[in-house]
Amino acid sequence: MIVSLLALLFVVLIIVLICKGCSGRTDALAGKWDFDGTTAYEFDGKGSGAMLLILADYDFTYEIKDNQLSRRMPICSSYRKSSND
């Protein structure tokens, strides 16, 4: 009885871990990071982000490869009025 209960718990644990691993994964940068009190960076955890300034926000894309962060901001970056007002 105890062995079959432990086996059932083990199977349930494996299913939960598989489901968690298959869910929408985000990278370690996900969230908002304050740079200097005036500038912050926001990362969605899936390759898109924004540089948040006092008066404007600028969108960018990023990639993490071999523990290196590459950020690409278009020459005419998407500008939107800051929500920090």
BAFI-3210 file (N, C-alpha, C; in Angstrom, 3 decimals, decimal comma, padded with zeros to 6 digits):
// residues 85
n [1|2|3|4|5|6|7|8|9|10|11|12|13|14|15|16|17|18|19|20|21|22|23|24|25|26|27|28|29|30|31|32|33|34|35|36|37|38|39|40|41|42|43|44|45|46|47|48|49|50|51|52|53|54|55|56|57|58|59|60|61|62|63|64|65|66|67|68|69|70|71|72|73|74|75|76|77|78|79|80|81|82|83|84|85]
n.u [000,828|001,874|004,032|002,772|001,446|003,602|004,716|002,663|002,674|005,218|004,875|002,956|004,466|006,465|004,855|003,938|006,379|007,131|005,035|005,435|007,929|007,272|005,687|005,169|008,252|010,565|013,427|016,330|016,442|013,914|011,613|011,718|014,456|016,293|018,505|019,972|018,386|017,206|017,018|015,615|015,396|013,273|012,454|010,844|011,356|011,336|012,712|012,071|012,101|012,298|013,746|013,413|012,910|012,663|010,996|010,339|009,910|011,765|011,615|013,191|014,929|016,334|018,914|020,133|023,087|025,483|025,983|026,117|024,707|022,951|021,745|019,403|018,528|016,418|017,289|015,344|013,823|010,970|009,074|007,463|005,327|006,325|005,152|005,795|005,149]
n.v [-001,191|001,308|001,496|001,677|004,112|005,876|005,530|006,582|009,264|009,964|009,779|011,805|014,019|014,028|014,564|017,150|018,566|018,269|019,618|022,192|022,770|022,896|025,071|028,608|029,787|031,972|034,141|034,804|037,558|038,620|041,070|044,258|046,455|048,711|051,215|053,677|055,315|057,169|055,956|052,930|049,453|047,219|043,889|041,353|038,716|037,097|038,032|040,646|044,102|047,218|050,438|052,540|055,802|059,045|060,793|059,344|056,089|053,455|050,869|047,655|044,746|041,718|039,281|036,457|034,798|032,397|033,426|036,147|039,316|040,637|043,515|044,990|047,933|049,548|052,001|053,944|053,734|052,370|054,754|055,752|057,659|058,095|056,093|056,804|059,258]
n.w [000,000|000,874|-000,846|-003,371|-003,030|-002,742|-005,289|-006,866|-005,962|-006,875|-009,666|-010,049|-009,247|-011,250|-013,513|-012,863|-012,867|-015,559|-016,850|-015,826|-016,916|-019,612|-019,827|-020,584|-020,817|-019,237|-019,294|-017,190|-016,922|-016,806|-015,861|-014,117|-014,039|-012,228|-013,252|-012,728|-011,152|-012,765|-015,172|-016,276|-017,052|-018,703|-019,035|-020,860|-020,626|-022,795|-024,971|-025,693|-024,777|-022,915|-022,655|-020,062|-019,611|-017,990|-019,498|-021,787|-023,307|-024,778|-027,051|-027,462|-028,702|-027,421|-026,760|-025,086|-025,058|-024,516|-021,929|-022,463|-023,023|-025,678|-027,058|-029,182|-030,568|-032,654|-035,211|-035,544|-033,060|-031,389|-029,974|-027,074|-025,020|-021,736|-019,041|-016,584|-015,617]
ca.u [000,000|002,752|004,838|001,943|001,196|004,837|004,826|001,680|003,201|006,352|004,321|002,343|005,570|007,062|003,902|003,968|007,645|007,082|004,119|006,101|008,993|006,703|004,929|005,875|009,490|011,168|014,835|016,709|016,308|012,506|011,263|012,177|015,754|016,669|019,914|020,605|017,377|016,574|016,843|015,333|015,215|012,234|012,621|009,679|011,818|011,189|013,431|011,670|012,256|012,185|014,537|012,434|013,461|011,645|010,051|010,020|010,324|012,251|011,561|014,325|014,940|017,585|019,196|021,171|023,776|026,767|026,047|026,320|023,473|023,002|020,536|019,264|017,557|016,360|017,682|014,120|013,206|009,589|009,007|006,128|005,383|006,576|004,073|006,382|004,739]
ca.v [000,000|002,480|001,540|002,183|005,522|006,576|005,496|007,548|010,594|010,172|010,031|013,133|014,981|014,066|015,256|018,578|019,127|018,326|020,711|023,449|022,968|023,184|026,325|029,758|030,010|033,295|034,084|035,355|039,013|039,021|042,021|045,642|046,654|050,117|051,412|054,784|056,186|057,916|054,994|051,547|048,538|046,237|042,729|040,472|037,350|036,341|038,663|042,035|044,922|048,658|051,328|053,453|057,079|059,857|061,369|058,454|054,691|052,994|049,417|046,974|043,287|041,252|037,859|035,990|033,667|032,160|034,365|037,506|039,991|041,472|044,335|045,666|049,013|050,088|053,401|054,691|052,886|052,681|055,729|055,958|058,544|057,323|055,942|057,154|060,615]
ca.w [000,000|000,976|-002,062|-004,467|-002,745|-003,098|-006,753|-007,371|-005,677|-007,769|-011,004|-010,010|-009,203|-012,589|-014,398|-012,515|-013,341|-017,022|-017,209|-015,488|-017,898|-020,931|-019,794|-021,141|-020,079|-019,299|-018,938|-015,885|-016,898|-016,758|-014,813|-014,249|-013,406|-012,097|-013,618|-012,017|-010,551|-013,853|-016,262|-015,887|-018,172|-018,456|-019,903|-020,775|-020,418|-024,037|-026,066|-025,919|-023,589|-023,083|-021,825|-019,483|-019,168|-017,327|-020,456|-022,902|-023,262|-026,071|-027,175|-028,064|-028,591|-026,822|-026,804|-024,166|-025,663|-023,846|-020,798|-022,956|-023,402|-026,873|-027,142|-030,461|-030,561|-034,013|-035,360|-035,242|-032,038|-031,017|-028,886|-026,480|-023,857|-020,537|-018,068|-015,299|-015,256]
c.u [000,877|003,586|004,021|001,594|002,421|005,034|003,873|002,152|004,374|005,867|003,692|003,420|006,226|006,147|003,916|005,244|007,677|006,191|004,752|007,189|008,471|005,942|005,780|007,102|009,954|012,621|015,087|016,534|014,870|012,233|011,819|013,440|016,077|018,158|020,564|019,608|016,638|016,232|016,569|015,184|014,166|012,372|011,408|010,072|011,761|011,827|013,027|011,814|012,087|013,160|013,580|013,142|012,345|010,581|009,637|010,517|010,729|012,301|012,839|014,095|016,286|017,698|020,288|021,783|025,153|027,005|026,370|024,972|023,741|021,677|020,534|018,147|017,544|016,768|016,496|013,315|011,785|009,594|007,591|006,308|005,484|005,348|004,566|005,949|003,850]
c.v [001,262|002,627|002,107|003,665|006,363|006,613|006,496|008,980|010,940|010,502|011,420|014,213|015,126|014,810|016,751|019,225|019,233|019,474|022,063|023,765|023,332|024,496|027,462|030,112|031,445|033,172|034,807|036,863|039,490|039,930|043,400|045,839|048,143|050,257|052,494|055,738|057,021|056,988|053,619|050,733|047,519|045,126|041,820|039,013|036,499|037,047|040,080|042,813|046,384|049,356|052,414|054,690|057,890|060,328|060,431|057,041|054,275|051,471|048,882|045,477|042,888|039,747|037,554|034,742|033,561|033,169|035,795|038,070|040,849|042,212|045,038|046,685|049,601|051,559|054,306|053,859|053,327|053,577|055,745|056,818|057,702|057,252|056,299|058,519|060,630]
c.w [000,000|-000,294|-003,221|-004,255|-003,098|-004,612|-007,382|-007,140|-006,592|-009,180|-011,063|-010,007|-010,574|-013,553|-014,129|-013,034|-014,864|-017,469|-016,923|-016,498|-019,274|-020,957|-020,340|-020,315|-020,250|-018,871|-017,611|-015,794|-016,740|-015,568|-015,099|-013,421|-013,397|-012,383|-012,768|-011,351|-011,585|-015,011|-015,668|-017,167|-017,769|-019,495|-019,735|-020,554|-021,669|-025,226|-026,404|-024,625|-023,917|-022,147|-021,348|-018,947|-018,526|-018,314|-021,573|-022,627|-024,666|-026,084|-027,809|-028,003|-028,003|-026,946|-025,779|-024,794|-025,020|-022,726|-021,213|-023,395|-024,629|-026,966|-028,486|-030,367|-031,965|-034,045|-035,046|-034,253|-031,745|-029,795|-028,362|-025,254|-022,609|-019,659|-016,672|-014,811|-014,038]
res [m|i|v|s|l|l|a|l|l|f|v|v|l|i|i|v|l|i|c|k|g|c|s|g|r|t|d|a|l|a|g|k|w|d|f|d|g|t|t|a|y|e|f|d|g|k|g|s|g|a|m|l|l|i|l|a|d|y|d|f|t|y|e|i|k|d|n|q|l|s|r|r|m|p|i|c|s|s|y|r|k|s|s|n|d]
***
